[in-house]
Amino acid sequence: MGRKYFGTDGIRGQANAGTMRPDRVLTIAMAAALSLKSGSHRQRAVIGKDTRLSGYMLESAFVSGFTAMGVDTFLVGPVPTPAVAMLTRSLRADIGVVLSASHNRFFDNGIKLFGADGYKLSDAKEAEIEALIEQDPTRHLAGPEDLGRATRIESARDRYVEFVKRTLPRSLSLEGLRVAVDCAHGAAYRVAPSALWELGADVVPLSVAPNGANINEDCGATSIGLLQRKVREVRADIGIALDGDADRLIVVDEKARAVDGDQVMAAIARSWAQDRRLARPGIVATVMSNLGLERFLDGQGLALSRTKVGDRHVVSRMREEGFNLGGEQSGHIIMTDYATTGDGLVSALQLLSLIQRKGRPVSEVCHCFDPVPQVLKNVRVPGGAPLQDAGVKGAIAAGEERLGASGRLVIRPSGTEPLIRIMGEGDDADLVNLVVDDIVAALTGAARR
């Protein structure tokens, strides 16, 4: 059965509409609080957000919902998603809440939930919260003497900066590196430039003036043109683009060329394997990672374990099978030696450390393989996902047969939008395009019927 509220990465929608109306969010908060009730101790929650205007509204709704259920709340303001995960553990809270729509524009917002261990909630826990939402949690309101309290933690940003700095050896300095960092007018607009500067880098900050409506607007990890131009202009050694909640990054090398998450994972995996730092001989990535990455890792004697799309699925596989490195092509890099979720800034620091130690340019360190030609197209399906249509099934089967062992297809419904995503890759770029176009045509026809 499909879930009503939770998608690939928490709950997401247009601010002040549908699920993201304050009254609905209030109910979600009360249900989340009710799911914590176990034992006699007083529960605590950490609430962080990015820089969207709607964050004030949703923050107030969550505070009201938690305190009404007798949960004490710590408000940490605009901080990256991984900072909330870290602070949830540091403050010994029972749950962490991030109010963010990640890479979406300002008119959307969302809710991400973390457990006491700093990891995103399991599917089972999210299903429990959904059930509690439908059962009217107001029946379990706290009495007047048991209401929760709200406290603002002014040191949250400083705590996080110190945390990310400690992921590098104390003896390592970034002195001599000119780093352009695009913070997407988002949650890392203060912490990322500060951490890089404190580690000795010559920092060129971009998109660090949030106004509530400019988050991810023509900047950040989803729009790297601004960063590429700045890297050329100031002759930076590297450009780092974070998204709105700073849980992922895209790198730009000294030639202003994009470096995606697959190349970053490849570079770090090779280095960690040489240093015997990999907990297992391989990494975890999703079905969207390029076939070139898989072939490169195989050449290094390393395995690639693939999961469904979503960094929470990557983390789950890593925990189940004992991997300590994984991520997504989109830039979520998870290093469980340091963090419980994707952390764009920690990932950037690990890469900068590697570059500094190698003494080689980013274009050399981060070009580990030539990507196999990959095509990604979306089909909007407002009436539902017609993946069971006979014509669609036939087009997919024919495409798989044409690509054979030299390519692959991934067709999946989006977890956040009414789209079906079609990804094809293979050694023959023209063939991949033809196969994907045939499937798009079949899906489009089925959606119209």
N, C-alpha and C positions, 0 to 999 in steps of 0.2 A: 504494500500500500504506500502511495506517495505521501510525503509529509506536507502539511499545510503551511507551515511557517518557515522552517529551516531549509536552506538550500545547500549549495556546495560549500559555502563559507559563512555560516551563520544565517541571519535574517537580513534581508535587504529590500529596499523599495524607495519610492519617491517620498521625500520628506513631507510631513504633514498631510499625508494621504494614505489610505489603505492601512496596512500593518504599521506604517511609520507615523500614524496619528498619535498624539500624546496619550489619549485614553487607551488605545490599544497597547502602547508601550508600557503604560502603567500596569496593565493586566499581565503582560509578559514578565515584568519585573517581579510582581507578586508571585507568579507561578515559579519563577526561578528561585526566589527566596524560599518558597514552600518546599521545593525539591531538596533544599539543604538540610531540612529539619531532621536531625538525628543526634541523639545524646542530649545532655543538659547544658552544654556550653553555649554561650551567646555567639551567634554567627557574625562574620565580618565580610564585607565586600569591598573591592577596589573598583572604582569607576574612572576610566580614562576616555579620551575622545581625540578626534583630530580637529581641524580648524573650521569646519563647516558651520555656517550660521545656525543651522538646525540643531547643532550639538548642545546649545544651551537648553533648548526645549526638551530634548530627549534626556539630557542629564537630570533635569528637574523631575521628569517623570520617573526615572529610575530611582532617584533618591526618595521620592514619595512612596513608590512601591516597596522598596526595601525597608524603609523605616516603619511603614505601616505594618509590616510583618515582623517587626522586632529585630531587624538586621542592622548593625552598625555599618556605616559606609565611610570609606576613605576616598576623597575626591583628589585626583592627581592632575587634572587639567589636560591640555593638549600634549600628549606624549605618544611615541610610537607604540604600535600594537605589542611588539616584544617587550617594551618597558612595562606594560601592564602585566604581562605574563611573569616577568621577573619580580615586580613589586607584589604581586599576589602571594608569591612564595616568601619574599622578604618580610612582608607585613603579617605573615601567618594568617592570611585571609582564607575564607572558604570558597570564594568565587571571584573571578575577575571579569569585568565588563569593558569592552571596547566599543565605543560609539563611532563607527566609521563605515563608509562605503568604499574604502580602499582606493582603487584607481578611478572610480566613477567621478563624474562632475558633481558640483556642490549641491545640485537639486535632489540628489539621492542621499540616503544615509542608511546605516545598518547597525546590527548588533552582533558582536562576537563574544562568546563566553568561554572562560578558562576555569578549570578546576583548581583545587587547592595546590595541586602539584605543578601548576603552571602550563599544563597541556590543555589543548582545546577539548571541550566536552565530547564524549563518545556519542555515537548515533543513538545508543540506548538511552543515555541521559537526556539528549535532545528530545527523543520521543516521549520520555517521562514528562518533560516540561510542557510539551504540546498537549498531552493529556490533561495536565493540571490547568492549563489555560481554558480548556473546554469545560472543566468542572467547577468554574467560578471560584477562584482562590479567595475572594472577599469573605467567604464563609469562615476563614481561618485568620482573620485580622488579630493583631496583638491587642491586648488591653491597654488602657491609658498609661499604666505604670510600666509597661514592657516595650514601649515604642523605641525604635532605634535612634541613634544619634549620627550626625554627619560631621565629619572633620576634614578640613582641607590640608593636604600634605604639601607644604610649600617647597620641600627639598626634593620632590620627585625627579625633576630633570637632572639635578646634580647627582642623585643616586644612580641614575641610569648612565650618565656620562662616565662616572667612575667604574661602573660595571663593565661597560664596553672596553674601556682602556685596559682593564685587567685581563682581557682575553689575549693581550699581547705580552711577550716577555718584558719585564721592566727595563731591560737593557736595550730594547729595540726602539729606535727613534725614526720618525718619518721625515726628519730634516733632509732638505735637498730635493724633496718631491713637491712639485706644484700640482695641487689637486683642485679641480673645479667640481663643485658639488651642487647639484640641482635638487632642492628640497621640495619641489612641487607646491610651494606655499602650504605645505601640510604639516603633519605632526612633528617632523624632525627639523623644523626650520630653525630652531635654536640649538638643539643637542648635537646635530651632525657637524656643523661648522665648529662648534666649541670643542668637541672631542678630537677632531682632526688637528685643530690649532694647538691644543694642549699636548698632542703627541709630536709636535714639531713641524707639521706640514705647512707649506705656504698655501693658504686656503683662498680660493676664489668662490664665494658663495653666490648662488643664483636662486631666485624664486623663494625668498625668505621674508616676504611681506604679505602675509595672509590678511584678507579683508572679509572672510566669511563666504565669499562667492568665487574666488579665483583658484581654489584648490584644483590641481591637475589641469588647469586651463593652458593648453599649448606649452606644457612644461612637464618635467618629471619623467618617470620611467616609461610612460606611454606616449610621450611626445618629445623625443630627444634632440630635435633640431636646434633648439636654443642652446643646449649643452654642447652640441657639435660645433656650432659657430663660436662659442666662447673658448673651447679648447684650441681652436685654430687661432683665435684672436690673441690669447694670452700665452700661447705655446705651452699649454699644460702638459704634464706627463701623463695625466689620466683624468677622465671625467667620470663622475659617479652620479647616476640619476636614481633617486628614490621615488616611490609612489606616495600617495596621500597619507597612508598610515605607516610608511617606512618599513614594511615587512619584506620588501623585495627591492632589488636593484637591477639596473642595466648599466653596463660599463661602456665607456667610450675610450678607445685607445688614443695614443699621441698623434695618430693620423686622422683622428675624428671618425673612426669607423666603429660601428656598434659591436659590442661583445655581449652575447646573450648568456642566459643561465647555464646552458649546456657547456659552453666553452669555459665558463668560470668553474663549474663542477669538474670538468676534465683536468684543468690546470691544478686545482687543489687536490683532486684524487691522485694524480700522478706524484705530486710532491709528498702527500701524506703516505703514499705507498712506499716511496723511497725512504722516508723517515720512520717507517713502521708505526705510523700513527693510526692507520685504519683498523678499526675493531674487527672488521671482516674484509676479505679481499674483494671489495666491490662497493657499489653505491646503490641508492634507491632513486628512481626518477619515474615520471608518469609516462603514459602511453604517447604523450605529445613530444617527448624528447626525440631529437633527430637520430636517425639510424646511424649517422656518422659517429655520434657519441658512443653508441653501442659497439661499433666496430673498433673505435679507438681504444676503448676500455678492454676489449677482448685482446687487442694487441699488447696491452700492458699486463695481461694475466688477471684482469679484474672483471667481475660480473656486473651486469646491470639488471636489477630487479625492478620491474615496471608495475605501477599501480594505476588506479583511476586518477583522473584529474582532481587536483586539490591538495594543498600542502598538508592538510590534516590526514589524508590517506597516506602520503609519503611518511609522515611522522609515525603513524600507526604501524606501517610495515617495518620501519627502522626499529621501533621498540620491540616488535614481535620477533624479529630475526637478528637483532644485535648489531645493526649497521650504525655508524656514527656520522655518516655523510650522505646527504640526499638533497633533492630539490626539484625545481621545475624549470623548463626552458624560459618561462616568463620572468625568472629572476628570484623566486623564493628559494633560498639556499638554507638548509637546516644542518646545523652542526651541534649534535646533542652533547658534545663535550662542553659546550658553552651555553646553549639556549634550548628552550623547549618548543620553539616555533621559528618560522622564518624571520630573519633579522637582517635587513639590508645593510645597516651600519656595521654590524659584527662581520658580515660577509665581506664587505669592502675592506675592513681592516685586515682580515686574514689574507686577502689578495694583495693589499699594499705591503704587508709583511713579506709575502713571497717575492714580490717585485724588488723590494729593497734588498733582500738577501741574495737574490739572483744577480742583481745589478744589470738587468736587461730590460729593454722597453716592454711596455704592455703588449704591443703588437706581436712580439715574439713569445712572451710568457703565456699569453691567452689565446694564441692560435694553435690549438692542439690538433685539429682535424679540419678537413674541408667538408662542410655540411652537405648531405645528400639533398638534392632539390626537393623542396617541400612546398606544398600548396595548401592554404587554409581558406575555406569559404564558408559563409553562413547563409542559411535559408530561414527567413522569418515564417513561423508557423503559428499564427495567433489562435487557430482552432485546435491545436494539439499537435503532437508529434506523429506524423504518418509513417513511422518506421516499419509498421507491420503491413503496409501496402505491398501487394504482390509485385507491382512494377518497380517499386523502390528496392525490394529484396533482390529482384532479378538484376537490377543495375549494379548493386553492391557486389553480388556474386560474380557478375561478369568482370567488374573492375578488379576484384581480387585475383581472378584467373589471369587477366592480362598482365598484371604487375608481377605475379609469380613470386619467386624467392628474392627478386631484386628490389622489392618495394613492399609497401604495406598501406592499409587504410585504417583510419579511425573515424567512426561516425558516432556522434553522441549528442544528446540533448544538452543544451546549456543549463547549468544549475542556477543561473541568476537572471536569464532573459528568455523570452519565447522564441528561441532559435534552435536550429539543429546545426551543429558544427561538423564540417566535412574536412578532414585532413588526409591528404595523400602524399606519399613521398616515394622516391625511387631514383635509380641511376639515370633513367631516361626522362628528362624534364617535360618533353613534349607529350609523352605517353601519360605522365602523371596529370598534366593539365586536361587531357582528353577524358581520362577516367573520372576526375573530379567534376568536370563539366557535365558529364552524362548523369552522374548521381544528383547533382544540383537540379538538372532538368527534371529528373524523375520525382524528386522531392517537391519541386515547385508545382508540378502537375498534380501530384497527390494532394497537396495542401489546398489547391483550388477546387478540388472535387467535393 
